[in-house]
Amino acid sequence: MAWTRRSGSSLFAGLLLIWLLIGVVAAVQRGYFGSSSADCAKVSTTVVTIIAGPLNYVGANPKIDCKVPQPSE
């Protein structure tokens, strides 16, 4: 019975890895790794795209807009 739990965990880990790799491919295809600017919006959009994985190919296009409040003068 212990081998079932282990193989289930391995299966989950494998599926998670494939999911994230598909997200990386989507981020590469969208050109998120092409430029050297690493502002908040670009980094967070890239991370969310990777996490979305295959959902990117069924219409998801996650974008994050970071607005940092400016100090009062």
C-alpha positions in Angstrom: 0.0 0.0 0.0 2.9 2.4 0.6 4.1 2.2 -3.0 0.7 3.5 -4.1 1.2 6.7 -2.2 4.7 7.1 -3.5 3.7 6.6 -7.1 0.8 9.0 -6.7 3.2 11.6 -5.4 5.5 10.9 -8.3 2.7 11.2 -10.8 1.6 14.5 -9.2 5.2 15.9 -9.3 5.6 14.8 -12.9 2.3 16.4 -14.0 3.2 19.6 -12.1 6.6 19.7 -13.9 5.0 19.2 -17.3 2.4 21.9 -16.4 5.1 24.4 -15.5 7.2 23.5 -18.6 4.3 24.3 -20.8 4.0 27.6 -19.0 7.7 28.3 -19.7 7.2 27.5 -23.4 4.2 29.9 -23.5 6.3 32.7 -21.9 9.2 32.1 -24.4 6.7 32.2 -27.3 5.4 35.5 -26.0 8.9 36.9 -25.8 8.9 37.6 -22.0 12.6 36.5 -21.7 13.8 38.6 -24.6 14.5 41.9 -23.1 16.7 42.9 -20.2 14.2 45.1 -18.5 13.1 43.4 -15.3 10.4 45.7 -13.9 7.7 44.6 -11.5 5.0 44.2 -14.3 7.2 42.2 -16.6 8.5 39.8 -13.9 5.1 39.2 -12.4 3.4 38.7 -15.8 6.1 36.1 -16.7 5.6 34.3 -13.4 1.8 34.2 -13.7 2.1 33.0 -17.3 4.3 30.1 -16.2 2.0 29.2 -13.4 -1.0 29.3 -15.8 0.7 26.6 -17.9 -1.6 25.1 -20.5 -4.3 27.6 -19.8 -2.3 30.0 -22.0 -3.3 27.9 -25.0 -7.0 28.0 -24.3 -7.3 31.8 -24.1 -5.7 32.8 -20.8 -3.4 35.8 -21.2 -2.5 36.9 -17.7 -1.0 40.3 -17.3 0.0 42.1 -14.1 0.3 45.8 -13.8 2.3 47.0 -10.8 1.6 50.4 -9.5 3.8 51.4 -6.6 2.4 54.3 -4.5 4.6 57.3 -4.6 5.5 59.0 -1.3 3.7 62.3 -0.6 5.7 65.5 -1.0 
